[in-house]
């Protein structure tokens, strides 16, 4: 593999456990949302997103009803901008209080630090909001990793299974697509990135995927079971 000028990485199943979001972050937001809205519902930043959620469900309704709808969206893992924004605020409080730390695999942290020291540009592309990404890496189990990244992207640039999203990111980075390496555990995302001209690598961690994906299942993408196996030379 030719050493890339930039590495674009997914989070869940790639740098971090899939279980962290579903076993820690979502339950925390589900549990804490009612008290958070009661305490902060009239603050402008919070009110904006509560009103945005209300518009999506048909107009002016009581905050208690909005909270119930939002909790339903959490259970459905719905990617609604209002929900993502409010969850980000909740998670910020939780991280700052030390209620939890963002999970990052030790092998991922070591590689990210090494690549950063080597001058490779590091970027994140995740379905979670940019704010949530920065919190996860800033308050991670492996220390503050947020400063290693030169930029973050979420689905405001487009869906992760759409080639146009990766073309847009390459334009933002002002790099030819083939000088960017995209890391993900989701083959459909890797397919889209490859269609856009990026180099790709499948993370196939046993912790997240007990049944290895090998041979034709990789769709021809390079494969590693940890960041320690990624050779950029």
N, C-alpha and C positions, 0 to 999 in steps of 0.2 A: 504494500500500500504506500503510495506517495504521500509524504507528510502534507497535511492540509494547512491552509492559511487560517482556517477557522473550524471550530467544532461546535455544532448545534446539537443540543441534547434534550431529549424528553426527560421527564421526572419519574412518574409512576412506572415501576417495572424496569427502570433503566438506572438512574442514580439512586432510586429509593424504592422501598417496598410498596407493592400495590396495596397491601393490607393497611398501611399507615393512614391513608386518606379515609378508607371505609371503616376502619376499626377505631380510629382516634379522632380525626378531624370532623367527619360528618356527625358522629354521635355527640361530640362536644357542641357543635352548632345547634343540633336538634334540641339538646337539653338547655342550653343557655339563651337561646333566642328570645323566649318570652320575657325573661328578666331584663335582657339587654334592651329590648324595645320599650319596656316600661320606663327604664332609667334614661334612655337616650332618644326616644322617639321624636322629640320636638327639636332636637339639634338639626341644623340645616342639612348636613351631609347625610344623616340617617333619614330625615324626613323625605329628602329627594328620592331615595331609593324605595322607601315604603310607598310613596305616591306612584312611582313608576310601576311597582308590582300591582297596586290597586287598579291602575289604568288597564293593565293586562287582564284583569279578572272582571272588568266591567264598570269601573267607576269608583266613587267614594264609598268606602266601607270602613267599619271600625278596625282599629289596629289589631284587636284580638282575632278578627277574621283574617286579616292579612297574615298574621303570624301563623295561623293554622294552614293557610295556603302555602306559605313559604316552607313550613315543616313538611308538607306533602311533597314539595319540589325537592327538598333534601333527600327524602326517601327514594324519589324517582331518579336522583342524580341529574336533575334537569339543569342545563347550562344557561340559565336566565341571567342577564346582566345584573338585575337588581339583587338576586339571590347571591351571585358571586361577590358583589360589592359588600353586602351585609355580612356574609360569611367572613370576608377578609377582615372586616372591622372586629368581629367577634374573635377570630383567630389571633389578631394582633394583641388583643387583651390577654388571651390565654398564653401566648408565647412570652409576653412581657412579664406576666405573673409567674412564669415557670411552671404552668400547669402541664406542659408537655414540651418536647423538643421535636423538630423536624427530622424524620428519619432519613439518613444518608448512609449508604453502604460504605464501610471503610475503604474498600478497594476503589470506589468511585472518588472519594475525597482525595486519596493519595494521587490518583492519576490527574485529577483536575488541578491539584496544586503543582504537579510536575509540568503539565502542559502549559499552565500559566507562566511558570518560571522560564519555560522555553520560548515564550513569546507568541504562543498560539492564541488567537482570539477565541474566547469561550462565550457561548450564547445559549440561552434556554428557550425552548419552544414547547409550551404545555397548554392543555385545555384550561388549567387553572389560571386565574387572573395574574397579571404581573405582580401585583401587590402580594398575593398569596405565595407566589414563587419566591419573592425576595425574603419573605418571612421564614419560609421553610429552610432556605439556605443560610439566612442570617442567624437563625436560632437553631442550628442543626445539632444532631448528636455528635458530629465531628468538628464542632466549633463554627465560627463565623466564616462561611464560604461565599457569602454574597459578593464580597469585593473581588472575587476571582473572575466574575462575569462582566463582560463588556456591554452586554445588553440582554434584554428579555423580550419575548414575543408570546402573545396569547392568541386566542381565536379571533381577536379583532382584525388580524391580518388575513383571516380565512380559515376554513376547516383543515384539520391536520391530514385528512385523506384526499386533499385536493392539490394537484400539482401547482396550480396558480399561487398557492400560499407560499410555497418554497421559492418560486420565482420572485415573488415580492420580497421575501427575506433576503435573497441573494442581491437584489437591487439595493435594499436598505444597507447591506454590508459592503456594497460596492466591490463585490468580488465575483469572478466567474463561478457559476454553480459548481463546476468540477473541482474547485479549490475549497469547497465546504464539505465536511463529513458530518452526516446526520446519524445520531445514535437513537435507537428506539427499540422497544420490545414488541411493537405492533407492526406486523408485516404490511398491512394496508397503508400505513403511514410511510414506511420505507419504500413501498412501490410508488407512491405519489412523489416522494422526494427524488427517487431515481428518474422518474419520468421528467422531472424538472431539470435533470442534469447533475444533481448532487451525488457525491459518493455516499454509500450507506453501510451501516453495520447493525446487525441484529443482536440485541442483548437477550440471551436466553437463560435467565437465572433459574436454577433449580428451586430456589425459595419461592419464586413466583410462578414458575412453569414446571411442575414435577415431571410432566411428560416432555422430554426433549424434542425440540423442533429441528430436525436434521434433514439432509437430502432435499427432495423436492419441496418439502414443507417450508424451506427457507426462501423460496422464490429466487434463488440465486444470490441472495445477499450474503456478504461475509458474516460470520457468526462468532460470538464470544459468550462465555458464561460468566465473565466478570470483566471489569475494566483492566485488571492485571494482565489479561490475555491480549489486549489491544496493542498491536505493534504498528507504530506510525512511521517506522524507518523505511 
